């Protein structure tokens, strides 16, 4: 009985590399061309037109609000103004119904937009923690804030390109 359990486990483990080498249509891609039905299909666009419209409708306000914050940061903001802006972003973010978004939209636009938002929140938290500490000066926290904002800006650019 024990030998058959070991043999079963061994057989399953030996199939793992073969299953991982399968393409989308479950044909092995290592040894030859995929099925002719897949080769005749034109390559998919990143977002079909209808899906792109849903993506843009759901994410555009969020991405534009963060772009506005990015522009305001370039001119300079007080902590209170920044915190209000991040809270407005939170309300826009909460209004997005991710269940309506196609997976391609979530991956190419939604994920970088959410990462940018999280970085703006991280910056708000770091700035607030500094202000709550008597020994922390804003000049000491500024390099960290600048780094977080630069990372957020890069993610925001990626999200904007995806739409």
Buried (B, 14 or more C-beta within 10 A) or exposed (E): EEEEEEEEEEEEEEEEEEEEEEEEEEBEEEEEEEEEEEEEEEEEEEBEEEBBEBBBEBBEBBBEBBBEBBEEBEEEBEEEEBBEBBEEBBEBBEEBEEEEBBEBBBEBBBBBBBBBBBBBBBBBEBBBEBEEEEEBEEEEBEEBBEEBBEBBBBBBBBBBEBB
